[in-house]
Amino acid sequence: LALVSEVPATFAAHIAWADQPLVAVGMTLASGALTAATWWAGQDTKEARRLHATATTAAATGYLTVASFTDPLGATQLSGLAIGG
């Protein structure tokens, strides 16, 4: 379900912000903050669950950030989606 909404969101972000480097910096920092918050929020769960949630968040926000400022359907981005979904 998240993948279905992530690709259109990436296209929208690409159209709106592809040529704005400060937005790229902001999205990168926000992605890192969200990933760190996921790790922190999972402190009372089992380690495997915490690691999985954090890795999933990092992969999703990483794809969104990279694809928003490059080609959303580039070979590298599609490979990342296929592997990490």
URSULQUI-V185629 format. One record per residue. N is the residue number from 1. RES is the residue in one letter. PSI is psi in whole degrees, 0 to 359 (none if undefined). OMEGA is omega in whole degrees, -180 to 180 (NA if undefined). NEAR is the number of other ideal C-beta (glycine too) atoms within 10 Angstrom. Layout:
n=N res=RES psi=PSI omega=OMEGA near=NEAR
n=N res=RES psi=PSI omega=OMEGA near=NEAR
//
This chain:
n=1 res=L psi=317 omega=180 near=5
n=2 res=A psi=323 omega=-180 near=9
n=3 res=L psi=323 omega=-179 near=11
n=4 res=V psi=325 omega=180 near=7
n=5 res=S psi=339 omega=-176 near=9
n=6 res=E psi=320 omega=-178 near=18
n=7 res=V psi=311 omega=176 near=17
n=8 res=P psi=324 omega=178 near=10
n=9 res=A psi=324 omega=178 near=14
n=10 res=T psi=318 omega=177 near=22
n=11 res=F psi=317 omega=179 near=14
n=12 res=A psi=316 omega=179 near=12
n=13 res=A psi=321 omega=180 near=18
n=14 res=H psi=316 omega=180 near=17
n=15 res=I psi=318 omega=-176 near=10
n=16 res=A psi=323 omega=-167 near=11
n=17 res=W psi=10 omega=-173 near=16
n=18 res=A psi=332 omega=-176 near=14
n=19 res=D psi=23 omega=-178 near=9
n=20 res=Q psi=98 omega=-176 near=12
n=21 res=P psi=328 omega=179 near=9
n=22 res=L psi=327 omega=176 near=8
n=23 res=V psi=322 omega=177 near=16
n=24 res=A psi=318 omega=178 near=16
n=25 res=V psi=315 omega=180 near=10
n=26 res=G psi=317 omega=179 near=13
n=27 res=M psi=324 omega=178 near=19
n=28 res=T psi=314 omega=178 near=15
n=29 res=L psi=319 omega=179 near=11
n=30 res=A psi=322 omega=178 near=13
n=31 res=S psi=316 omega=177 near=19
n=32 res=G psi=319 omega=179 near=14
n=33 res=A psi=319 omega=179 near=11
n=34 res=L psi=320 omega=178 near=15
n=35 res=T psi=317 omega=177 near=20
n=36 res=A psi=321 omega=178 near=13
n=37 res=A psi=325 omega=177 near=12
n=38 res=T psi=316 omega=177 near=17
n=39 res=W psi=314 omega=-179 near=16
n=40 res=W psi=317 omega=-178 near=10
n=41 res=A psi=336 omega=-179 near=13
n=42 res=G psi=14 omega=-175 near=17
n=43 res=Q psi=336 omega=-180 near=7
n=44 res=D psi=11 omega=180 near=6
n=45 res=T psi=176 omega=176 near=12
n=46 res=K psi=153 omega=-176 near=9
n=47 res=E psi=318 omega=-179 near=8
n=48 res=A psi=319 omega=179 near=8
n=49 res=R psi=318 omega=180 near=10
n=50 res=R psi=315 omega=179 near=17
n=51 res=L psi=317 omega=-179 near=13
n=52 res=H psi=315 omega=-180 near=13
n=53 res=A psi=318 omega=-179 near=16
n=54 res=T psi=317 omega=179 near=19
n=55 res=A psi=320 omega=178 near=14
n=56 res=T psi=316 omega=178 near=15
n=57 res=T psi=316 omega=179 near=19
n=58 res=A psi=317 omega=180 near=18
n=59 res=A psi=316 omega=-178 near=16
n=60 res=A psi=313 omega=-180 near=20
n=61 res=T psi=329 omega=176 near=20
n=62 res=G psi=314 omega=177 near=16
n=63 res=Y psi=312 omega=-178 near=23
n=64 res=L psi=316 omega=-179 near=18
n=65 res=T psi=310 omega=-178 near=21
n=66 res=V psi=313 omega=-176 near=20
n=67 res=A psi=335 omega=179 near=24
n=68 res=S psi=334 omega=-176 near=22
n=69 res=F psi=3 omega=174 near=19
n=70 res=T psi=216 omega=179 near=14
n=71 res=D psi=114 omega=-178 near=13
n=72 res=P psi=334 omega=179 near=24
n=73 res=L psi=30 omega=176 near=13
n=74 res=G psi=163 omega=-177 near=12
n=75 res=A psi=318 omega=-180 near=8
n=76 res=T psi=317 omega=-179 near=12
n=77 res=Q psi=318 omega=179 near=18
n=78 res=L psi=325 omega=176 near=15
n=79 res=S psi=318 omega=177 near=10
n=80 res=G psi=320 omega=177 near=17
n=81 res=L psi=319 omega=-178 near=19
n=82 res=A psi=322 omega=-179 near=8
n=83 res=I psi=311 omega=-174 near=8
n=84 res=G psi=341 omega=178 near=14
n=85 res=G psi=none omega=NA near=12
//
